[in-house]
Amino acid sequence: MAKIKATGKVNGYECDVECSDTGEGLVIDFNGEEDEHLERQFRHELNKYHPVGGTYYPPQESMMNGLHILELGYLPTRG
């Protein structure tokens, strides 16, 4: 099982994020717990197909797409 572990800020708060590929899709936890709102935002960004390197569009449910979203801070803030 592929896994990405990241630490950063989500909505201005420190957060540990873990994204795993179960073989049936990506699963994401925030600080070791599910967060329905943040997961919905993450899945929304997966569906947008942000290009990597300006020209490559990774598959929607791929670890590369998930990593790209986490690295570039595409999770919008609440409020």
GICORVEN-V377192 format. One line per field, one symbol per residue. burial: I if it has 16 or more other C-alpha atoms within 10 Angstrom, else O. Layout:
# GICORVEN-V377192
burial=???
This chain:
# GICORVEN-V377192
burial=OOOOOOOOOIOOOOIIIIIIIOOOOIIIIIOOOOOOOIIOOIIOIIOOIIOOOOOOOIOIIIIOIIIIIIOOOIIOOOO
